[in-house]
Amino acid sequence: MMIWNILNEYNWDDGFAYLDGFAGKTELEEWKQFMDSLYTDILNSEYRKSRRPYEVPLTKVQKYKLRKKQTPEIF
């Protein structure tokens, strides 16, 4: 399966839920560990940049919530 297909099939709401604080309210330990690891790796620039970045569009409300929580701009 091509990476673009995988990216398109991923439930991107999971990432926003993590950034919005859902991780502290759930008992999904495997999900929390994965998201913690992914979050840390992104902040530490563990992924190389591509000429074809994949950007997930956020609504104005989602962007506002993230800015209000002082979420790093990379997200």
Distance bins in CASP14 RR format, pairs under 12 A and 6 or more apart:
PFRMAT RR
TARGET T0000
AUTHOR 0000-0000-0000
RMODE 2
METHOD distances of the structure
MODEL  1
1 7 0 0 0 0 0 1 0 0 0 0 0
1 8 0 0 0 0 0 1 0 0 0 0 0
1 9 0 0 0 0 1 0 0 0 0 0 0
1 10 0 0 0 0 0 1 0 0 0 0 0
2 8 0 0 0 0 1 0 0 0 0 0 0
2 9 0 0 0 0 0 1 0 0 0 0 0
2 52 0 0 0 0 0 1 0 0 0 0 0
3 9 0 0 0 0 0 1 0 0 0 0 0
3 10 0 0 0 0 0 1 0 0 0 0 0
3 50 0 0 0 0 1 0 0 0 0 0 0
3 52 0 0 0 0 1 0 0 0 0 0 0
3 54 0 0 0 0 1 0 0 0 0 0 0
4 10 0 0 0 0 0 1 0 0 0 0 0
4 50 0 0 0 0 0 1 0 0 0 0 0
4 52 0 0 0 0 1 0 0 0 0 0 0
4 53 0 0 0 0 0 1 0 0 0 0 0
4 54 1 0 0 1 0 0 0 0 0 0 0
5 54 0 0 0 0 0 1 0 0 0 0 0
6 12 0 0 0 0 0 1 0 0 0 0 0
6 54 0 0 0 0 0 1 0 0 0 0 0
7 50 0 0 0 0 0 1 0 0 0 0 0
7 52 0 0 0 0 0 1 0 0 0 0 0
7 53 0 0 0 0 0 1 0 0 0 0 0
7 54 1 0 1 0 0 0 0 0 0 0 0
7 55 0 0 0 0 0 1 0 0 0 0 0
7 56 0 0 0 0 1 0 0 0 0 0 0
8 54 0 0 0 0 1 0 0 0 0 0 0
8 56 0 0 0 0 0 1 0 0 0 0 0
10 16 0 0 0 0 0 1 0 0 0 0 0
10 34 0 0 0 0 0 1 0 0 0 0 0
10 38 0 0 0 0 0 1 0 0 0 0 0
10 54 0 0 0 0 1 0 0 0 0 0 0
10 56 0 0 0 0 1 0 0 0 0 0 0
11 17 0 0 0 0 1 0 0 0 0 0 0
11 18 0 0 0 0 0 1 0 0 0 0 0
11 31 0 0 0 0 0 1 0 0 0 0 0
11 35 0 0 0 0 0 1 0 0 0 0 0
11 56 0 0 0 0 0 1 0 0 0 0 0
12 18 0 0 0 0 0 1 0 0 0 0 0
12 19 0 0 0 0 0 1 0 0 0 0 0
12 54 0 0 0 0 1 0 0 0 0 0 0
12 55 0 0 0 0 0 1 0 0 0 0 0
12 56 1 0 1 0 0 0 0 0 0 0 0
12 57 0 0 0 0 1 0 0 0 0 0 0
12 58 0 0 0 0 1 0 0 0 0 0 0
12 62 0 0 0 0 0 1 0 0 0 0 0
12 75 0 0 0 0 0 1 0 0 0 0 0
13 19 0 0 0 0 0 1 0 0 0 0 0
13 20 0 0 0 0 1 0 0 0 0 0 0
13 22 0 0 0 0 1 0 0 0 0 0 0
13 56 0 0 0 0 1 0 0 0 0 0 0
13 58 0 0 0 0 0 1 0 0 0 0 0
13 59 0 0 0 0 0 1 0 0 0 0 0
13 62 0 0 0 0 1 0 0 0 0 0 0
14 20 0 0 0 0 0 1 0 0 0 0 0
14 21 0 0 0 0 0 1 0 0 0 0 0
14 22 0 0 0 0 1 0 0 0 0 0 0
14 23 0 0 0 0 0 1 0 0 0 0 0
14 26 0 0 0 0 0 1 0 0 0 0 0
14 28 0 0 0 0 1 0 0 0 0 0 0
14 30 0 0 0 0 0 1 0 0 0 0 0
14 31 1 0 0 1 0 0 0 0 0 0 0
14 32 0 0 0 0 0 1 0 0 0 0 0
14 34 0 0 0 0 1 0 0 0 0 0 0
14 35 1 0 0 1 0 0 0 0 0 0 0
14 38 0 0 0 0 1 0 0 0 0 0 0
14 39 0 0 0 0 0 1 0 0 0 0 0
14 56 0 0 0 0 0 1 0 0 0 0 0
15 21 0 0 0 0 0 1 0 0 0 0 0
15 22 0 0 0 0 1 0 0 0 0 0 0
15 23 0 0 0 0 1 0 0 0 0 0 0
15 31 0 0 0 0 1 0 0 0 0 0 0
15 32 0 0 0 0 0 1 0 0 0 0 0
15 34 0 0 0 0 0 1 0 0 0 0 0
15 35 1 0 0 1 0 0 0 0 0 0 0
15 36 0 0 0 0 0 1 0 0 0 0 0
15 38 0 0 0 0 1 0 0 0 0 0 0
15 39 0 0 0 0 1 0 0 0 0 0 0
15 42 0 0 0 0 0 1 0 0 0 0 0
15 56 0 0 0 0 1 0 0 0 0 0 0
15 58 0 0 0 0 0 1 0 0 0 0 0
15 62 0 0 0 0 0 1 0 0 0 0 0
15 66 0 0 0 0 0 1 0 0 0 0 0
15 71 0 0 0 0 0 1 0 0 0 0 0
15 75 0 0 0 0 1 0 0 0 0 0 0
16 22 0 0 0 0 1 0 0 0 0 0 0
16 23 0 0 0 0 0 1 0 0 0 0 0
16 35 0 0 0 0 0 1 0 0 0 0 0
16 56 0 0 0 0 1 0 0 0 0 0 0
16 57 0 0 0 0 0 1 0 0 0 0 0
16 58 1 0 0 1 0 0 0 0 0 0 0
16 59 0 0 0 0 1 0 0 0 0 0 0
16 61 0 0 0 0 0 1 0 0 0 0 0
16 62 1 0 0 1 0 0 0 0 0 0 0
16 63 0 0 0 0 0 1 0 0 0 0 0
16 65 0 0 0 0 1 0 0 0 0 0 0
16 66 0 0 0 0 1 0 0 0 0 0 0
16 69 0 0 0 0 0 1 0 0 0 0 0
16 71 0 0 0 0 0 1 0 0 0 0 0
16 75 0 0 0 0 1 0 0 0 0 0 0
17 23 1 0 0 1 0 0 0 0 0 0 0
17 24 0 0 0 0 0 1 0 0 0 0 0
17 25 0 0 0 0 1 0 0 0 0 0 0
17 26 0 0 0 0 1 0 0 0 0 0 0
17 28 0 0 0 0 0 1 0 0 0 0 0
17 31 0 0 0 0 1 0 0 0 0 0 0
17 32 0 0 0 0 0 1 0 0 0 0 0
17 35 0 0 0 0 1 0 0 0 0 0 0
17 62 0 0 0 0 0 1 0 0 0 0 0
17 65 0 0 0 0 0 1 0 0 0 0 0
17 66 0 0 0 0 0 1 0 0 0 0 0
18 24 0 0 0 0 1 0 0 0 0 0 0
18 25 0 0 0 0 0 1 0 0 0 0 0
18 26 0 0 0 0 1 0 0 0 0 0 0
18 28 0 0 0 0 0 1 0 0 0 0 0
18 31 0 0 0 0 1 0 0 0 0 0 0
18 32 0 0 0 0 1 0 0 0 0 0 0
18 33 0 0 0 0 0 1 0 0 0 0 0
18 34 0 0 0 0 1 0 0 0 0 0 0
18 35 1 0 1 0 0 0 0 0 0 0 0
18 36 0 0 0 0 1 0 0 0 0 0 0
18 37 0 0 0 0 0 1 0 0 0 0 0
18 38 0 0 0 0 1 0 0 0 0 0 0
18 39 1 0 0 1 0 0 0 0 0 0 0
18 40 0 0 0 0 0 1 0 0 0 0 0
18 42 0 0 0 0 0 1 0 0 0 0 0
18 66 0 0 0 0 0 1 0 0 0 0 0
18 69 0 0 0 0 0 1 0 0 0 0 0
18 71 0 0 0 0 0 1 0 0 0 0 0
18 75 0 0 0 0 1 0 0 0 0 0 0
19 35 0 0 0 0 1 0 0 0 0 0 0
19 36 0 0 0 0 0 1 0 0 0 0 0
19 38 0 0 0 0 0 1 0 0 0 0 0
19 39 1 0 0 1 0 0 0 0 0 0 0
19 42 0 0 0 0 0 1 0 0 0 0 0
19 43 0 0 0 0 0 1 0 0 0 0 0
19 56 0 0 0 0 0 1 0 0 0 0 0
19 58 0 0 0 0 1 0 0 0 0 0 0
19 62 0 0 0 0 1 0 0 0 0 0 0
19 63 0 0 0 0 0 1 0 0 0 0 0
19 65 0 0 0 0 1 0 0 0 0 0 0
19 66 1 0 1 0 0 0 0 0 0 0 0
19 67 0 0 0 0 0 1 0 0 0 0 0
19 68 0 0 0 0 0 1 0 0 0 0 0
19 69 1 0 0 1 0 0 0 0 0 0 0
19 70 0 0 0 0 0 1 0 0 0 0 0
19 71 1 0 1 0 0 0 0 0 0 0 0
19 72 0 0 0 0 1 0 0 0 0 0 0
19 74 0 0 0 0 0 1 0 0 0 0 0
19 75 1 0 1 0 0 0 0 0 0 0 0
20 26 0 0 0 0 0 1 0 0 0 0 0
20 35 0 0 0 0 0 1 0 0 0 0 0
20 58 0 0 0 0 0 1 0 0 0 0 0
20 61 0 0 0 0 0 1 0 0 0 0 0
20 62 1 0 0 1 0 0 0 0 0 0 0
20 63 0 0 0 0 0 1 0 0 0 0 0
20 64 0 0 0 0 0 1 0 0 0 0 0
20 65 1 0 0 1 0 0 0 0 0 0 0
20 66 1 0 0 1 0 0 0 0 0 0 0
20 68 0 0 0 0 0 1 0 0 0 0 0
20 69 1 0 0 1 0 0 0 0 0 0 0
20 71 0 0 0 0 1 0 0 0 0 0 0
20 75 0 0 0 0 0 1 0 0 0 0 0
21 32 0 0 0 0 0 1 0 0 0 0 0
21 35 0 0 0 0 0 1 0 0 0 0 0
21 39 0 0 0 0 0 1 0 0 0 0 0
21 65 0 0 0 0 1 0 0 0 0 0 0
21 66 0 0 0 0 0 1 0 0 0 0 0
21 69 0 0 0 0 1 0 0 0 0 0 0
21 71 0 0 0 0 0 1 0 0 0 0 0
22 28 0 0 0 0 1 0 0 0 0 0 0
22 31 0 0 0 0 1 0 0 0 0 0 0
22 32 0 0 0 0 1 0 0 0 0 0 0
22 35 0 0 0 0 1 0 0 0 0 0 0
22 65 0 0 0 0 0 1 0 0 0 0 0
23 29 0 0 0 0 0 1 0 0 0 0 0
23 30 0 0 0 0 0 1 0 0 0 0 0
23 31 1 0 0 1 0 0 0 0 0 0 0
23 32 1 0 1 0 0 0 0 0 0 0 0
23 33 0 0 0 0 1 0 0 0 0 0 0
23 34 0 0 0 0 0 1 0 0 0 0 0
23 35 1 0 0 1 0 0 0 0 0 0 0
23 36 1 0 0 1 0 0 0 0 0 0 0
23 37 0 0 0 0 0 1 0 0 0 0 0
23 38 0 0 0 0 0 1 0 0 0 0 0
23 39 0 0 0 0 1 0 0 0 0 0 0
24 31 0 0 0 0 0 1 0 0 0 0 0
24 32 1 0 0 1 0 0 0 0 0 0 0
24 35 0 0 0 0 0 1 0 0 0 0 0
24 36 0 0 0 0 0 1 0 0 0 0 0
25 31 0 0 0 0 0 1 0 0 0 0 0
25 32 0 0 0 0 0 1 0 0 0 0 0
26 32 1 0 0 1 0 0 0 0 0 0 0
26 33 0 0 0 0 0 1 0 0 0 0 0
26 35 0 0 0 0 0 1 0 0 0 0 0
28 34 0 0 0 0 1 0 0 0 0 0 0
28 35 0 0 0 0 1 0 0 0 0 0 0
28 36 0 0 0 0 0 1 0 0 0 0 0
29 35 0 0 0 0 0 1 0 0 0 0 0
29 36 0 0 0 0 0 1 0 0 0 0 0
30 36 0 0 0 0 0 1 0 0 0 0 0
30 37 0 0 0 0 0 1 0 0 0 0 0
31 37 0 0 0 0 0 1 0 0 0 0 0
31 38 0 0 0 0 0 1 0 0 0 0 0
32 38 0 0 0 0 0 1 0 0 0 0 0
32 39 0 0 0 0 0 1 0 0 0 0 0
33 39 0 0 0 0 0 1 0 0 0 0 0
33 40 0 0 0 0 0 1 0 0 0 0 0
34 40 0 0 0 0 0 1 0 0 0 0 0
34 41 0 0 0 0 0 1 0 0 0 0 0
35 41 0 0 0 0 0 1 0 0 0 0 0
35 42 0 0 0 0 0 1 0 0 0 0 0
35 75 0 0 0 0 0 1 0 0 0 0 0
36 42 0 0 0 0 0 1 0 0 0 0 0
36 43 0 0 0 0 0 1 0 0 0 0 0
37 43 0 0 0 0 0 1 0 0 0 0 0
37 44 0 0 0 0 0 1 0 0 0 0 0
37 46 0 0 0 0 1 0 0 0 0 0 0
38 44 0 0 0 0 0 1 0 0 0 0 0
38 46 0 0 0 0 1 0 0 0 0 0 0
38 47 0 0 0 0 1 0 0 0 0 0 0
38 75 0 0 0 0 0 1 0 0 0 0 0
39 46 0 0 0 0 0 1 0 0 0 0 0
39 47 0 0 0 0 0 1 0 0 0 0 0
39 71 0 0 0 0 1 0 0 0 0 0 0
39 72 0 0 0 0 1 0 0 0 0 0 0
39 74 0 0 0 0 1 0 0 0 0 0 0
39 75 0 0 0 0 1 0 0 0 0 0 0
40 46 0 0 0 0 1 0 0 0 0 0 0
40 47 0 0 0 0 0 1 0 0 0 0 0
40 72 0 0 0 0 0 1 0 0 0 0 0
40 74 0 0 0 0 0 1 0 0 0 0 0
41 47 1 0 0 1 0 0 0 0 0 0 0
41 48 0 0 0 0 0 1 0 0 0 0 0
41 74 0 0 0 0 0 1 0 0 0 0 0
42 48 0 0 0 0 0 1 0 0 0 0 0
42 49 0 0 0 0 0 1 0 0 0 0 0
42 71 0 0 0 0 0 1 0 0 0 0 0
42 72 0 0 0 0 1 0 0 0 0 0 0
42 73 0 0 0 0 0 1 0 0 0 0 0
42 74 1 0 0 1 0 0 0 0 0 0 0
42 75 1 0 0 1 0 0 0 0 0 0 0
43 71 0 0 0 0 0 1 0 0 0 0 0
43 72 1 0 0 1 0 0 0 0 0 0 0
43 73 0 0 0 0 0 1 0 0 0 0 0
43 74 1 0 0 1 0 0 0 0 0 0 0
43 75 0 0 0 0 1 0 0 0 0 0 0
44 72 0 0 0 0 0 1 0 0 0 0 0
44 74 0 0 0 0 0 1 0 0 0 0 0
45 72 0 0 0 0 0 1 0 0 0 0 0
45 74 0 0 0 0 1 0 0 0 0 0 0
46 74 0 0 0 0 0 1 0 0 0 0 0
47 53 0 0 0 0 0 1 0 0 0 0 0
47 54 0 0 0 0 0 1 0 0 0 0 0
47 74 0 0 0 0 0 1 0 0 0 0 0
49 74 0 0 0 0 0 1 0 0 0 0 0
53 74 0 0 0 0 0 1 0 0 0 0 0
55 74 0 0 0 0 0 1 0 0 0 0 0
55 75 0 0 0 0 0 1 0 0 0 0 0
56 62 0 0 0 0 1 0 0 0 0 0 0
56 63 0 0 0 0 0 1 0 0 0 0 0
56 75 0 0 0 0 1 0 0 0 0 0 0
57 63 0 0 0 0 1 0 0 0 0 0 0
58 64 0 0 0 0 1 0 0 0 0 0 0
58 65 0 0 0 0 1 0 0 0 0 0 0
58 66 1 0 0 1 0 0 0 0 0 0 0
58 67 0 0 0 0 0 1 0 0 0 0 0
58 71 0 0 0 0 0 1 0 0 0 0 0
58 75 0 0 0 0 1 0 0 0 0 0 0
59 65 0 0 0 0 1 0 0 0 0 0 0
59 66 0 0 0 0 0 1 0 0 0 0 0
60 66 0 0 0 0 0 1 0 0 0 0 0
60 67 0 0 0 0 0 1 0 0 0 0 0
61 67 0 0 0 0 0 1 0 0 0 0 0
61 68 0 0 0 0 0 1 0 0 0 0 0
62 68 0 0 0 0 0 1 0 0 0 0 0
62 69 0 0 0 0 0 1 0 0 0 0 0
62 71 0 0 0 0 0 1 0 0 0 0 0
62 75 0 0 0 0 0 1 0 0 0 0 0
63 69 0 0 0 0 0 1 0 0 0 0 0
63 71 0 0 0 0 1 0 0 0 0 0 0
63 73 0 0 0 0 0 1 0 0 0 0 0
63 75 0 0 0 0 0 1 0 0 0 0 0
64 71 0 0 0 0 0 1 0 0 0 0 0
65 71 0 0 0 0 1 0 0 0 0 0 0
65 75 0 0 0 0 0 1 0 0 0 0 0
66 72 0 0 0 0 1 0 0 0 0 0 0
66 73 0 0 0 0 1 0 0 0 0 0 0
66 74 0 0 0 0 0 1 0 0 0 0 0
66 75 1 0 0 1 0 0 0 0 0 0 0
67 73 0 0 0 0 1 0 0 0 0 0 0
67 75 0 0 0 0 0 1 0 0 0 0 0
69 75 0 0 0 0 0 1 0 0 0 0 0
END
